[in-house]
């Protein structure tokens, strides 16, 4: 299984980014998927989750109303639309199953939000 995250970058506060995660070796149609983030020196934490059955979503309080997790089953890709970005959203973002499988972590994509 391989997860390849992309779409990160440097933006000013209030800006937007769309992260993508292309999965191979795993069919996301049947998998609950999540976006996670990590500050260097700290553990990864869940940001958003999309259940495969019913497509229900979960977001941590700090991103509710600003981030949206979606998926494209045909492309086997999940997305994280990030709007109204804040400096505290600066982190490395990863995708994985929910709960995560330690063997599936990719390299992540860096998001940097300047004030």
C-alpha positions as CSV (number, residue, x, y, z in Angstrom):
1,X,0.0,0.0,0.0
2,X,1.2,3.5,-0.9
3,X,-0.2,6.9,-0.1
4,X,1.1,9.8,-2.1
5,X,0.0,13.2,-0.7
6,X,0.3,16.4,-2.7
7,X,-1.1,19.9,-2.9
8,X,0.6,21.5,0.1
9,X,2.4,24.9,-0.1
10,X,2.8,28.2,1.5
11,X,-0.2,30.6,1.7
12,X,-1.2,33.6,3.7
13,X,-3.7,33.5,6.5
14,X,-7.2,33.4,5.0
15,X,-6.0,31.5,1.9
16,X,-7.0,28.1,0.6
17,X,-5.4,24.9,-0.4
18,X,-6.6,21.5,-1.7
19,X,-4.7,18.5,-0.7
20,X,-4.8,15.2,-2.6
21,X,-3.9,11.7,-1.6
22,X,-3.6,9.0,-4.3
23,X,-3.8,5.6,-2.8
24,X,-2.5,2.4,-4.4
25,X,-2.8,-1.1,-3.2
26,X,-5.9,-0.1,-1.2
27,X,-9.4,0.5,-2.5
28,X,-10.7,3.6,-0.8
29,X,-14.3,2.8,-1.7
30,X,-14.3,0.2,1.0
31,X,-12.0,2.0,3.5
32,X,-12.7,4.7,6.1
33,X,-10.0,7.3,5.3
34,X,-8.6,10.2,7.2
35,X,-6.3,13.2,7.0
36,X,-3.8,13.6,9.8
37,X,-1.3,16.3,10.6
38,X,2.0,16.4,12.5
39,X,4.1,19.1,13.9
40,X,7.8,18.1,13.9
41,X,8.6,16.5,17.2
42,X,5.0,15.6,18.0
43,X,2.7,12.8,17.0
44,X,0.3,12.7,14.2
45,X,-3.3,13.7,15.0
46,X,-6.5,13.2,13.2
47,X,-7.9,16.2,11.3
48,X,-10.8,14.7,9.4
49,X,-12.3,11.3,8.6
50,X,-14.6,10.0,5.9
51,X,-16.4,6.7,6.6
52,X,-16.7,4.4,3.6
53,X,-20.3,3.3,4.5
54,X,-22.7,6.3,4.4
55,X,-19.9,8.8,3.7
56,X,-20.3,10.4,7.1
57,X,-17.6,12.8,8.1
58,X,-15.8,13.8,11.3
59,X,-13.7,17.0,11.8
60,X,-11.8,18.2,14.8
61,X,-13.3,21.3,16.3
62,X,-10.6,23.6,15.1
63,X,-11.2,22.9,11.4
64,X,-15.0,22.5,11.4
65,X,-16.6,24.8,8.8
66,X,-13.2,25.4,7.2
67,X,-12.0,22.0,5.9
68,X,-13.9,19.4,3.8
69,X,-12.9,15.8,3.2
70,X,-14.1,14.2,0.0
71,X,-13.1,11.3,-2.2
72,X,-13.1,10.2,-5.8
73,X,-13.6,6.4,-5.9
74,X,-12.8,6.3,-9.6
75,X,-9.5,7.9,-9.0
76,X,-8.9,6.1,-5.7
77,X,-8.0,9.5,-4.3
78,X,-9.1,11.5,-1.2
79,X,-9.0,15.3,-0.9
80,X,-8.9,17.8,1.8
81,X,-10.2,21.3,0.8
82,X,-8.8,23.8,3.3
83,X,-10.2,27.3,3.4
84,X,-9.8,30.3,5.8
85,X,-6.4,28.9,6.7
86,X,-4.8,30.0,9.9
87,X,-1.1,30.0,11.0
88,X,-1.9,27.2,13.5
89,X,-2.8,25.0,10.5
90,X,0.8,24.9,9.6
91,X,1.9,21.2,9.7
92,X,2.8,18.2,7.6
93,X,-0.4,16.6,6.4
94,X,-0.8,12.9,5.8
95,X,-3.6,10.5,4.7
96,X,-4.2,7.0,6.0
97,X,-7.0,4.8,6.9
98,X,-9.1,5.6,10.0
99,X,-7.8,4.2,12.4
100,X,-4.4,4.5,10.7
101,X,-2.3,1.6,9.7
102,X,1.3,2.3,10.6
103,X,2.5,0.6,7.5
104,X,0.6,3.0,5.2
105,X,2.1,6.4,6.1
106,X,3.4,8.4,3.1
107,X,5.8,11.3,3.0
108,X,3.0,13.8,3.7
109,X,2.7,17.3,2.2
110,X,3.8,20.5,4.0
111,X,1.3,23.2,4.6
112,X,2.7,26.6,5.8
113,X,0.3,29.5,6.6
114,X,1.9,32.8,7.2
115,X,0.2,35.6,9.2
